[in-house]
């Protein structure tokens, strides 16, 4: 859901840069996963552009 992603990005932007650094980092990792081609494929959505040489992957999220 694009709205959920937008809300996450807005929440991350409101966090204090020094005190909430770890939370900001974790939220950014979640955002990156939601935007990845692999995640989109797993939920059944096609990426906006398809390229044979482009592959987006992600690691383990430790939340």
N, C-alpha and C positions, 0 to 999 in steps of 0.2 A: 504494500500500500504506500504510494508516494506521500500521502499525508503523514503516515507514521514516521517515515524517514525525515520529513520536514520538521516534525515536532521534536524528534531526537536531536537534530542539528540545532534547533532553536534552544533547547534545554542546555546542550553542551556549550553554546555561546554565552549563556547566562552565568555559567559557573565561574567562580573565582579562579584566576589563572594559577596562583601559587598553592592555595590550600586544597583545591580540588583537582590537582594535577593527575592523580591516579584515576579518579573517576572520569575525567575528561579523556584520558588515554583509552580507558575501557570502552567508553561510549563511541569514540572514534573507530575503534576496532570493530564494533558492532555495525556501525554505519558502513565501513569498508566491506564487511561481509554481505550486508544487504545489497550493496551496489555491485557485487562481483557477478560475473557471468555464470560461474558455477552455481551460486545460490539461486540465481534466476532460473537456471535450467532445472534445478531440483524442485522448485515450486511450479514448474511448467510454463514459464514465460520465456519468450524469445528475446535475446538482447537486441537493442535498437539497430546495431550494425553487426554483421557477421564477417569475420575474417579468419582464414585458415591459420594464420600465424599468431593470432591473439588468443591467449588463454589466461584468465584471471583465476588465481587460486588464493586460498587463505589458510592460515594456521589455526592452532587451537586457541580459543578465547578463554582466558582465565578470569572469569568474573566472580 
